[in-house]
Amino acid sequence: MTALPPGLTHPYETTRPKLETFRHGHTFTWTQGDAYIAVQRGRIANADKTTVLTDIHPEHPLECGKHPIVDWLPAPPRTAWHEPGIMLRLADQWLHNRRTAPRTPG
């Protein structure tokens, strides 16, 4: 993978608030203030350790630690930060775009 673009923070390397969702076999992370959303393969915690209280995806093992970013997508306007379901819709759009026009990030 090429270097990350300006405006994309690796989710493991920040203490800023993040929105994360696991969808389509990938973890999507939007770090507050970033211009891009990081995409990582697998179910990634982006932490050294984590405590899972309720696991709604037990068939996908949760991986801790720093994992590579395999793609990224432009973040919506900052006003969308509190919009319910925004990450799910973005993940679905990402999958649709990959199926119709695969690309290499960067």
MOPAC internal coordinates of N, CA, C and O (Angstrom, degrees):
PM7 1SCF
backbone

  N    0.0000 0     0.00 0     0.00 0    0    0    0
  C    1.4489 1     0.00 0     0.00 0    1    0    0
  C    1.5150 1   108.77 1     0.00 0    2    1    0
  O    1.2310 1   121.07 1   -37.07 1    3    2    1
  N    1.2904 1   115.55 1   142.93 1    3    2    1
  C    1.4515 1   121.41 1   178.02 1    5    3    2
  C    1.5210 1   109.67 1   -73.93 1    6    5    3
  O    1.2310 1   121.09 1    -7.14 1    7    6    5
  N    1.3208 1   115.53 1   172.86 1    7    6    5
  C    1.4654 1   120.34 1   178.04 1    9    7    6
  C    1.5262 1   109.81 1   -61.29 1   10    9    7
  O    1.2310 1   121.22 1   -28.22 1   11   10    9
  N    1.3026 1   115.26 1   151.78 1   11   10    9
  C    1.4587 1   120.17 1   179.51 1   13   11   10
  C    1.5273 1   109.85 1   -70.62 1   14   13   11
  O    1.2310 1   120.29 1   -36.12 1   15   14   13
  N    1.3184 1   117.05 1   143.88 1   15   14   13
  C    1.4652 1   119.19 1   179.57 1   17   15   14
  C    1.5297 1   110.81 1   -72.45 1   18   17   15
  O    1.2310 1   120.43 1   -25.22 1   19   18   17
  N    1.3258 1   116.78 1   154.78 1   19   18   17
  C    1.4699 1   118.40 1   173.41 1   21   19   18
  C    1.5315 1   108.70 1   -58.20 1   22   21   19
  O    1.2310 1   121.05 1   -42.79 1   23   22   21
  N    1.3157 1   115.61 1   137.21 1   23   22   21
  C    1.4677 1   119.54 1  -178.30 1   25   23   22
  C    1.5138 1   113.02 1    96.97 1   26   25   23
  O    1.2310 1   120.37 1  -174.77 1   27   26   25
  N    1.3499 1   116.90 1     5.23 1   27   26   25
  C    1.4677 1   120.90 1   175.71 1   29   27   26
  C    1.5168 1   108.30 1  -126.79 1   30   29   27
  O    1.2310 1   120.90 1   -65.09 1   31   30   29
  N    1.3173 1   115.89 1   114.91 1   31   30   29
  C    1.4561 1   122.50 1   177.79 1   33   31   30
  C    1.5174 1   108.91 1   -96.16 1   34   33   31
  O    1.2310 1   120.13 1   -44.24 1   35   34   33
  N    1.3473 1   117.35 1   135.76 1   35   34   33
  C    1.4699 1   118.13 1   174.67 1   37   35   34
  C    1.5280 1   107.17 1   -64.66 1   38   37   35
  O    1.2310 1   119.75 1   -52.31 1   39   38   37
  N    1.3372 1   118.09 1   127.69 1   39   38   37
  C    1.4671 1   120.84 1  -174.74 1   41   39   38
  C    1.5250 1   114.22 1   -58.42 1   42   41   39
  O    1.2310 1   119.93 1   154.98 1   43   42   41
  N    1.3269 1   117.73 1   -25.02 1   43   42   41
  C    1.4607 1   120.78 1  -179.91 1   45   43   42
  C    1.5267 1   111.28 1   -75.38 1   46   45   43
  O    1.2310 1   120.59 1   156.87 1   47   46   45
  N    1.3251 1   116.47 1   -23.13 1   47   46   45
  C    1.4584 1   121.18 1  -170.76 1   49   47   46
  C    1.5217 1   114.03 1  -103.38 1   50   49   47
  O    1.2310 1   119.65 1  -149.81 1   51   50   49
  N    1.3038 1   118.28 1    30.19 1   51   50   49
  C    1.4589 1   120.32 1  -178.90 1   53   51   50
  C    1.5129 1   111.45 1  -138.18 1   54   53   51
  O    1.2310 1   121.68 1   -26.04 1   55   54   53
  N    1.3218 1   114.40 1   153.96 1   55   54   53
  C    1.4688 1   120.23 1   172.60 1   57   55   54
  C    1.5280 1   109.76 1  -111.13 1   58   57   55
  O    1.2310 1   120.31 1  -176.80 1   59   58   57
  N    1.3469 1   117.02 1     3.20 1   59   58   57
  C    1.4607 1   120.60 1   177.43 1   61   59   58
  C    1.5320 1   109.73 1   -71.98 1   62   61   59
  O    1.2310 1   120.40 1   -23.43 1   63   62   61
  N    1.3213 1   116.84 1   156.57 1   63   62   61
  C    1.4774 1   119.75 1   177.09 1   65   63   62
  C    1.5297 1   111.19 1   -59.96 1   66   65   63
  O    1.2310 1   121.07 1   -32.14 1   67   66   65
  N    1.3320 1   115.55 1   147.86 1   67   66   65
  C    1.4629 1   121.47 1  -179.10 1   69   67   66
  C    1.5261 1   109.50 1  -135.15 1   70   69   67
  O    1.2310 1   121.52 1   -33.34 1   71   70   69
  N    1.3253 1   114.71 1   146.66 1   71   70   69
  C    1.4558 1   121.48 1   166.98 1   73   71   70
  C    1.5186 1   105.67 1  -104.69 1   74   73   71
  O    1.2310 1   120.33 1   -48.91 1   75   74   73
  N    1.3196 1   116.98 1   131.09 1   75   74   73
  C    1.4618 1   120.44 1  -179.85 1   77   75   74
  C    1.5131 1   109.76 1  -135.05 1   78   77   75
  O    1.2310 1   121.49 1   -32.65 1   79   78   77
  N    1.3196 1   114.75 1   147.35 1   79   78   77
  C    1.4585 1   120.00 1   172.52 1   81   79   78
  C    1.5172 1   108.91 1  -147.16 1   82   81   79
  O    1.2310 1   120.54 1   -31.02 1   83   82   81
  N    1.3091 1   116.58 1   148.98 1   83   82   81
  C    1.4599 1   122.79 1   175.20 1   85   83   82
  C    1.5152 1   107.08 1  -106.51 1   86   85   83
  O    1.2310 1   120.75 1   -58.48 1   87   86   85
  N    1.3286 1   116.17 1   121.52 1   87   86   85
  C    1.4657 1   120.60 1  -177.47 1   89   87   86
  C    1.5236 1   108.72 1  -155.82 1   90   89   87
  O    1.2310 1   120.32 1   -38.56 1   91   90   89
  N    1.3125 1   116.99 1   141.44 1   91   90   89
  C    1.4683 1   122.90 1   176.64 1   93   91   90
  C    1.5355 1   112.14 1    57.16 1   94   93   91
  O    1.2310 1   120.58 1  -146.69 1   95   94   93
  N    1.3346 1   116.49 1    33.31 1   95   94   93
  C    1.4619 1   120.44 1   177.98 1   97   95   94
  C    1.5189 1   114.65 1    77.45 1   98   97   95
  O    1.2310 1   119.93 1  -168.70 1   99   98   97
  N    1.3278 1   117.73 1    11.30 1   99   98   97
  C    1.4606 1   122.31 1  -177.76 1  101   99   98
  C    1.5319 1   110.23 1  -132.91 1  102  101   99
  O    1.2310 1   121.06 1   -25.21 1  103  102  101
  N    1.3282 1   115.58 1   154.79 1  103  102  101
  C    1.4543 1   121.90 1   173.50 1  105  103  102
  C    1.5263 1   107.82 1  -102.49 1  106  105  103
  O    1.2310 1   120.86 1   -51.84 1  107  106  105
  N    1.3242 1   115.97 1   128.16 1  107  106  105
  C    1.4539 1   123.06 1   179.14 1  109  107  106
  C    1.5189 1   107.53 1  -109.84 1  110  109  107
  O    1.2310 1   120.19 1   -54.40 1  111  110  109
  N    1.3429 1   117.24 1   125.60 1  111  110  109
  C    1.4554 1   121.27 1  -176.81 1  113  111  110
  C    1.5169 1   110.74 1  -129.64 1  114  113  111
  O    1.2310 1   120.98 1   -55.07 1  115  114  113
  N    1.3234 1   115.73 1   124.93 1  115  114  113
  C    1.4614 1   122.29 1   175.20 1  117  115  114
  C    1.5128 1   106.86 1  -112.34 1  118  117  115
  O    1.2310 1   120.59 1   -69.90 1  119  118  117
  N    1.3218 1   116.48 1   110.10 1  119  118  117
  C    1.4614 1   121.74 1   177.89 1  121  119  118
  C    1.5236 1   107.92 1   -84.82 1  122  121  119
  O    1.2310 1   120.71 1   -47.89 1  123  122  121
  N    1.3106 1   116.25 1   132.11 1  123  122  121
  C    1.4593 1   120.60 1  -176.26 1  125  123  122
  C    1.5256 1   110.58 1   -53.80 1  126  125  123
  O    1.2310 1   121.00 1   -51.11 1  127  126  125
  N    1.3372 1   115.69 1   128.89 1  127  126  125
  C    1.4512 1   121.89 1   179.49 1  129  127  126
  C    1.5148 1   114.45 1    93.09 1  130  129  127
  O    1.2310 1   119.76 1   168.16 1  131  130  129
  N    1.3369 1   118.06 1   -11.84 1  131  130  129
  C    1.4621 1   121.31 1  -179.67 1  133  131  130
  C    1.5233 1   111.38 1   -79.24 1  134  133  131
  O    1.2310 1   121.24 1   -28.69 1  135  134  133
  N    1.3178 1   115.24 1   151.31 1  135  134  133
  C    1.4598 1   121.86 1   178.54 1  137  135  134
  C    1.5278 1   111.76 1   -88.98 1  138  137  135
  O    1.2310 1   120.42 1   170.54 1  139  138  137
  N    1.3414 1   116.80 1    -9.46 1  139  138  137
  C    1.4633 1   121.68 1  -177.69 1  141  139  138
  C    1.5213 1   110.59 1  -132.52 1  142  141  139
  O    1.2310 1   121.18 1   -20.70 1  143  142  141
  N    1.3195 1   115.34 1   159.30 1  143  142  141
  C    1.4616 1   123.38 1   174.52 1  145  143  142
  C    1.5175 1   107.43 1  -108.72 1  146  145  143
  O    1.2310 1   120.44 1   -51.01 1  147  146  145
  N    1.3179 1   116.76 1   128.99 1  147  146  145
  C    1.4628 1   122.56 1  -179.78 1  149  147  146
  C    1.5227 1   110.16 1   -81.41 1  150  149  147
  O    1.2310 1   121.03 1   -37.69 1  151  150  149
  N    1.3398 1   115.64 1   142.31 1  151  150  149
  C    1.4612 1   121.98 1   176.47 1  153  151  150
  C    1.5246 1   107.44 1  -120.71 1  154  153  151
  O    1.2310 1   120.73 1   -54.37 1  155  154  153
  N    1.3321 1   116.21 1   125.63 1  155  154  153
  C    1.4630 1   121.85 1   178.52 1  157  155  154
  C    1.5242 1   108.73 1  -125.36 1  158  157  155
  O    1.2310 1   120.83 1   -39.51 1  159  158  157
  N    1.3245 1   116.02 1   140.49 1  159  158  157
  C    1.4632 1   121.10 1   179.57 1  161  159  158
  C    1.5222 1   109.04 1   -74.80 1  162  161  159
  O    1.2310 1   120.93 1   -49.40 1  163  162  161
  N    1.3253 1   115.82 1   130.60 1  163  162  161
  C    1.4633 1   121.04 1   178.76 1  165  163  162
  C    1.5152 1   111.65 1    97.46 1  166  165  163
  O    1.2310 1   121.51 1     2.71 1  167  166  165
  N    1.2992 1   114.71 1  -177.29 1  167  166  165
  C    1.4726 1   122.78 1   179.54 1  169  167  166
  C    1.5214 1   107.31 1  -100.58 1  170  169  167
  O    1.2310 1   121.02 1   -78.10 1  171  170  169
  N    1.3300 1   115.66 1   101.90 1  171  170  169
  C    1.4571 1   122.26 1  -168.96 1  173  171  170
  C    1.5290 1   110.52 1  -111.24 1  174  173  171
  O    1.2310 1   120.75 1   -46.72 1  175  174  173
  N    1.3465 1   116.17 1   133.28 1  175  174  173
  C    1.4654 1   120.81 1   178.66 1  177  175  174
  C    1.5235 1   112.13 1   -87.41 1  178  177  175
  O    1.2310 1   119.35 1   159.04 1  179  178  177
  N    1.3428 1   118.85 1   -20.96 1  179  178  177
  C    1.4632 1   122.48 1  -177.28 1  181  179  178
  C    1.5247 1   111.78 1    51.66 1  182  181  179
  O    1.2310 1   121.23 1  -133.22 1  183  182  181
  N    1.3138 1   115.25 1    46.78 1  183  182  181
  C    1.4591 1   123.09 1   178.08 1  185  183  182
  C    1.5221 1   108.14 1  -154.78 1  186  185  183
  O    1.2310 1   120.86 1   -19.25 1  187  186  185
  N    1.3355 1   115.95 1   160.75 1  187  186  185
  C    1.4651 1   119.72 1   176.99 1  189  187  186
  C    1.5227 1   111.02 1   -68.73 1  190  189  187
  O    1.2310 1   120.96 1   144.61 1  191  190  189
  N    1.3277 1   115.76 1   -35.39 1  191  190  189
  C    1.4646 1   120.84 1   178.14 1  193  191  190
  C    1.5136 1   107.99 1  -153.09 1  194  193  191
  O    1.2310 1   120.97 1   -20.57 1  195  194  193
  N    1.3067 1   115.76 1   159.43 1  195  194  193
  C    1.4604 1   120.44 1  -178.70 1  197  195  194
  C    1.5207 1   109.08 1  -150.61 1  198  197  195
  O    1.2310 1   120.95 1   -22.52 1  199  198  197
  N    1.3172 1   115.79 1   157.48 1  199  198  197
  C    1.4531 1   122.16 1   175.06 1  201  199  198
  C    1.5261 1   107.56 1  -116.68 1  202  201  199
  O    1.2310 1   120.74 1   -56.44 1  203  202  201
  N    1.3135 1   116.20 1   123.56 1  203  202  201
  C    1.4561 1   121.55 1   179.46 1  205  203  202
  C    1.5277 1   107.91 1  -102.02 1  206  205  203
  O    1.2310 1   120.93 1   -61.76 1  207  206  205
  N    1.3291 1   115.84 1   118.24 1  207  206  205
  C    1.4595 1   119.93 1   179.88 1  209  207  206
  C    1.5181 1   111.65 1   -87.60 1  210  209  207
  O    1.2310 1   120.39 1   137.67 1  211  210  209
  N    1.3183 1   116.87 1   -42.33 1  211  210  209
  C    1.4570 1   122.57 1   177.36 1  213  211  210
  C    1.5155 1   107.17 1  -136.42 1  214  213  211
  O    1.2310 1   120.42 1   -57.37 1  215  214  213
  N    1.3201 1   116.81 1   122.63 1  215  214  213
  C    1.4608 1   120.82 1  -176.62 1  217  215  214
  C    1.5233 1   109.36 1  -105.14 1  218  217  215
  O    1.2310 1   120.77 1   -71.95 1  219  218  217
  N    1.3402 1   116.14 1   108.05 1  219  218  217
  C    1.4647 1   119.69 1  -179.80 1  221  219  218
  C    1.5268 1   111.83 1   -89.95 1  222  221  219
  O    1.2310 1   120.03 1   176.39 1  223  222  221
  N    1.3407 1   117.54 1    -3.61 1  223  222  221
  C    1.4657 1   122.21 1   178.16 1  225  223  222
  C    1.5363 1   110.51 1  -128.72 1  226  225  223
  O    1.2310 1   119.28 1  -125.08 1  227  226  225
  N    1.3363 1   118.97 1    54.92 1  227  226  225
  C    1.4685 1   118.97 1  -175.83 1  229  227  226
  C    1.5291 1   113.40 1   -63.02 1  230  229  227
  O    1.2310 1   119.91 1   159.78 1  231  230  229
  N    1.3456 1   117.77 1   -20.22 1  231  230  229
  C    1.4685 1   120.06 1  -179.95 1  233  231  230
  C    1.5277 1   112.11 1   -75.97 1  234  233  231
  O    1.2310 1   119.85 1   169.68 1  235  234  233
  N    1.3312 1   117.88 1   -10.32 1  235  234  233
  C    1.4661 1   122.89 1   178.31 1  237  235  234
  C    1.5278 1   107.80 1  -116.49 1  238  237  235
  O    1.2310 1   119.59 1   -70.64 1  239  238  237
  N    1.3240 1   118.39 1   109.36 1  239  238  237
  C    1.4653 1   119.64 1  -177.82 1  241  239  238
  C    1.5300 1   111.74 1   -62.89 1  242  241  239
  O    1.2310 1   120.66 1   -41.17 1  243  242  241
  N    1.3137 1   116.34 1   138.83 1  243  242  241
  C    1.4545 1   122.36 1   177.32 1  245  243  242
  C    1.5202 1   109.17 1   -82.09 1  246  245  243
  O    1.2310 1   120.43 1   -53.22 1  247  246  245
  N    1.3152 1   116.79 1   126.78 1  247  246  245
  C    1.4591 1   121.90 1  -179.24 1  249  247  246
  C    1.5150 1   109.74 1  -108.14 1  250  249  247
  O    1.2310 1   120.72 1   -48.79 1  251  250  249
  N    1.3332 1   116.23 1   131.21 1  251  250  249
  C    1.4579 1   122.19 1   177.79 1  253  251  250
  C    1.5220 1   109.27 1   -99.63 1  254  253  251
  O    1.2310 1   120.89 1   -16.97 1  255  254  253
  N    1.3141 1   115.90 1   163.03 1  255  254  253
  C    1.4544 1   120.98 1   176.98 1  257  255  254
  C    1.5183 1   111.67 1   100.72 1  258  257  255
  O    1.2310 1   121.62 1     4.76 1  259  258  257
  N    1.3301 1   114.50 1  -175.24 1  259  258  257
  C    1.4636 1   120.90 1  -178.55 1  261  259  258
  C    1.5227 1   109.55 1   -89.13 1  262  261  259
  O    1.2310 1   120.70 1   -55.73 1  263  262  261
  N    1.3273 1   116.26 1   124.27 1  263  262  261
  C    1.4623 1   123.18 1   179.67 1  265  263  262
  C    1.5182 1   108.78 1  -123.78 1  266  265  263
  O    1.2310 1   119.95 1   -27.95 1  267  266  265
  N    1.3275 1   117.70 1   152.05 1  267  266  265
  C    1.4625 1   120.07 1  -175.34 1  269  267  266
  C    1.5270 1   113.46 1   -67.69 1  270  269  267
  O    1.2310 1   121.66 1   -29.46 1  271  270  269
  N    1.3062 1   114.42 1   150.54 1  271  270  269
  C    1.4604 1   121.64 1   171.14 1  273  271  270
  C    1.5187 1   106.38 1   -86.69 1  274  273  271
  O    1.2310 1   120.15 1   -55.13 1  275  274  273
  N    1.3274 1   117.31 1   124.87 1  275  274  273
  C    1.4633 1   121.60 1  -176.54 1  277  275  274
  C    1.5298 1   112.76 1   -99.40 1  278  277  275
  O    1.2310 1   120.72 1   164.71 1  279  278  277
  N    1.3267 1   116.23 1   -15.29 1  279  278  277
  C    1.4606 1   120.38 1   178.53 1  281  279  278
  C    1.5172 1   107.68 1  -166.04 1  282  281  279
  O    1.2310 1   120.62 1    -8.45 1  283  282  281
  N    1.3098 1   116.42 1   171.55 1  283  282  281
  C    1.4557 1   121.41 1   173.64 1  285  283  282
  C    1.5141 1   108.62 1  -151.23 1  286  285  283
  O    1.2310 1   121.28 1   -20.78 1  287  286  285
  N    1.3188 1   115.15 1   159.22 1  287  286  285
  C    1.4487 1   120.16 1   178.26 1  289  287  286
  C    1.5171 1   108.79 1  -138.36 1  290  289  287
  O    1.2310 1   120.13 1   -27.81 1  291  290  289
  N    1.3235 1   117.36 1   152.19 1  291  290  289
  C    1.4654 1   119.44 1  -179.75 1  293  291  290
  C    1.5245 1   110.94 1   -60.80 1  294  293  291
  O    1.2310 1   121.10 1   -42.22 1  295  294  293
  N    1.3184 1   115.51 1   137.78 1  295  294  293
  C    1.4636 1   120.51 1   176.91 1  297  295  294
  C    1.5247 1   109.17 1   -77.70 1  298  297  295
  O    1.2310 1   120.70 1   -29.71 1  299  298  297
  N    1.3136 1   116.27 1   150.29 1  299  298  297
  C    1.4676 1   119.23 1   175.35 1  301  299  298
  C    1.5327 1   109.42 1   -72.31 1  302  301  299
  O    1.2310 1   120.01 1    -2.49 1  303  302  301
  N    1.3174 1   117.58 1   177.51 1  303  302  301
  C    1.4636 1   119.36 1   176.40 1  305  303  302
  C    1.5302 1   110.77 1   -56.24 1  306  305  303
  O    1.2310 1   120.57 1   -30.28 1  307  306  305
  N    1.3086 1   116.51 1   149.72 1  307  306  305
  C    1.4738 1   120.86 1  -177.44 1  309  307  306
  C    1.5168 1   112.84 1   -57.95 1  310  309  307
  O    1.2310 1   120.31 1   155.58 1  311  310  309
  N    1.3284 1   117.02 1   -24.42 1  311  310  309
  C    1.4646 1   120.08 1   179.33 1  313  311  310
  C    1.5259 1   111.94 1   -66.02 1  314  313  311
  O    1.2310 1   120.20 1   163.20 1  315  314  313
  N    1.3433 1   117.22 1   -16.80 1  315  314  313
  C    1.4668 1   121.22 1  -179.98 1  317  315  314
  C    1.5288 1   112.25 1   -80.48 1  318  317  315
  O    1.2310 1   119.90 1   174.05 1  319  318  317
  N    1.3343 1   117.80 1    -5.95 1  319  318  317
  C    1.4686 1   121.90 1  -176.65 1  321  319  318
  C    1.5290 1   111.76 1   -51.35 1  322  321  319
  O    1.2310 1   119.79 1   139.38 1  323  322  321
  N    1.3129 1   118.00 1   -40.62 1  323  322  321
  C    1.4695 1   121.45 1  -175.80 1  325  323  322
  C    1.5199 1   112.97 1   -97.90 1  326  325  323
  O    1.2310 1   120.06 1  -171.37 1  327  326  325
  N    1.3126 1   117.50 1     8.63 1  327  326  325
  C    1.4630 1   121.02 1  -178.09 1  329  327  326
  C    1.5346 1   110.42 1   -75.55 1  330  329  327
  O    1.2310 1   119.83 1   -57.75 1  331  330  329
  N    1.3296 1   117.93 1   122.25 1  331  330  329
  C    1.4660 1   119.89 1   179.66 1  333  331  330
  C    1.5381 1   111.30 1   -59.72 1  334  333  331
  O    1.2310 1   120.61 1   -45.45 1  335  334  333
  N    1.3065 1   116.44 1   134.55 1  335  334  333
  C    1.4529 1   121.67 1   175.37 1  337  335  334
  C    1.5183 1   115.94 1    77.88 1  338  337  335
  O    1.2310 1   119.58 1  -174.66 1  339  338  337
  N    1.3270 1   118.41 1     5.34 1  339  338  337
  C    1.4685 1   120.13 1  -176.34 1  341  339  338
  C    1.5299 1   111.36 1   -60.07 1  342  341  339
  O    1.2310 1   119.64 1   137.71 1  343  342  341
  N    1.3164 1   118.29 1   -42.29 1  343  342  341
  C    1.4661 1   120.05 1  -176.83 1  345  343  342
  C    1.5315 1   111.21 1   -68.21 1  346  345  343
  O    1.2310 1   119.90 1   143.08 1  347  346  345
  N    1.3204 1   117.79 1   -36.92 1  347  346  345
  C    1.4658 1   120.52 1   178.25 1  349  347  346
  C    1.5260 1   110.77 1   -64.49 1  350  349  347
  O    1.2310 1   120.81 1   136.54 1  351  350  349
  N    1.3281 1   116.06 1   -43.46 1  351  350  349
  C    1.4656 1   119.49 1   178.87 1  353  351  350
  C    1.5267 1   111.52 1   -64.70 1  354  353  351
  O    1.2310 1   120.25 1   139.65 1  355  354  353
  N    1.3217 1   117.13 1   -40.35 1  355  354  353
  C    1.4666 1   119.94 1   179.06 1  357  355  354
  C    1.5277 1   111.05 1   -66.08 1  358  357  355
  O    1.2310 1   120.31 1   140.17 1  359  358  357
  N    1.3266 1   117.01 1   -39.83 1  359  358  357
  C    1.4682 1   120.56 1   178.22 1  361  359  358
  C    1.5282 1   110.41 1   -64.17 1  362  361  359
  O    1.2310 1   120.20 1   137.91 1  363  362  361
  N    1.3146 1   117.23 1   -42.09 1  363  362  361
  C    1.4650 1   120.49 1   178.43 1  365  363  362
  C    1.5325 1   110.93 1   -64.17 1  366  365  363
  O    1.2310 1   120.35 1   139.54 1  367  366  365
  N    1.3282 1   116.93 1   -40.46 1  367  366  365
  C    1.4645 1   120.79 1   178.65 1  369  367  366
  C    1.5298 1   110.50 1   -65.79 1  370  369  367
  O    1.2310 1   120.48 1   140.67 1  371  370  369
  N    1.3375 1   116.69 1   -39.33 1  371  370  369
  C    1.4669 1   121.36 1   178.41 1  373  371  370
  C    1.5294 1   109.81 1   -59.87 1  374  373  371
  O    1.2310 1   120.30 1   133.42 1  375  374  373
  N    1.3358 1   117.02 1   -46.58 1  375  374  373
  C    1.4566 1   120.41 1  -179.89 1  377  375  374
  C    1.5324 1   110.58 1   -63.13 1  378  377  375
  O    1.2310 1   120.22 1   135.68 1  379  378  377
  N    1.3109 1   117.19 1   -44.32 1  379  378  377
  C    1.4674 1   121.10 1   177.98 1  381  379  378
  C    1.5344 1   110.37 1   -57.90 1  382  381  379
  O    1.2310 1   120.31 1   133.75 1  383  382  381
  N    1.3261 1   117.02 1   -46.25 1  383  382  381
  C    1.4672 1   121.26 1   180.00 1  385  383  382
  C    1.5260 1   111.88 1   -63.66 1  386  385  383
  O    1.2310 1   119.93 1   140.74 1  387  386  385
  N    1.3149 1   117.73 1   -39.26 1  387  386  385
  C    1.4700 1   120.76 1   179.28 1  389  387  386
  C    1.5150 1   111.18 1   -65.25 1  390  389  387
  O    1.2310 1   120.68 1   142.40 1  391  390  389
  N    1.3128 1   116.30 1   -37.60 1  391  390  389
  C    1.4633 1   119.95 1  -179.01 1  393  391  390
  C    1.5197 1   111.86 1   -71.76 1  394  393  391
  O    1.2310 1   120.37 1   147.65 1  395  394  393
  N    1.3320 1   116.91 1   -32.35 1  395  394  393
  C    1.4673 1   119.50 1  -177.10 1  397  395  394
  C    1.5157 1   112.92 1   -91.58 1  398  397  395
  O    1.2310 1   119.33 1   152.31 1  399  398  397
  N    1.3182 1   118.89 1   -27.69 1  399  398  397
  C    1.4702 1   121.28 1  -178.81 1  401  399  398
  C    1.5289 1   109.89 1  -154.09 1  402  401  399
  O    1.2310 1   119.94 1  -102.17 1  403  402  401
  N    1.3527 1   117.72 1    77.83 1  403  402  401
  C    1.4790 1   119.43 1   179.80 1  405  403  402
  C    1.5204 1   110.12 1   -57.67 1  406  405  403
  O    1.2310 1   121.14 1   -33.85 1  407  406  405
  N    1.3295 1   115.43 1   146.15 1  407  406  405
  C    1.4588 1   120.54 1   179.89 1  409  407  406
  C    1.5205 1   109.96 1  -143.30 1  410  409  407
  O    1.2310 1   121.37 1   -13.85 1  411  410  409
  N    1.3134 1   114.98 1   166.15 1  411  410  409
  C    1.4524 1   121.36 1   172.72 1  413  411  410
  C    1.5141 1   107.30 1  -102.65 1  414  413  411
  O    1.2310 1   119.56 1   -56.14 1  415  414  413
  N    1.3668 1   118.45 1   123.86 1  415  414  413
  C    1.4512 1   119.46 1  -178.68 1  417  415  414
  C    1.5204 1   111.16 1   -62.90 1  418  417  415
  O    1.2310 1   121.51 1   -23.79 1  419  418  417
  N    1.3262 1   114.73 1   156.21 1  419  418  417
  C    1.4615 1   120.45 1   176.37 1  421  419  418
  C    1.4323 1   110.08 1    86.16 1  422  421  419
  O    1.2310 1   120.10 1   180.00 1  423  422  421

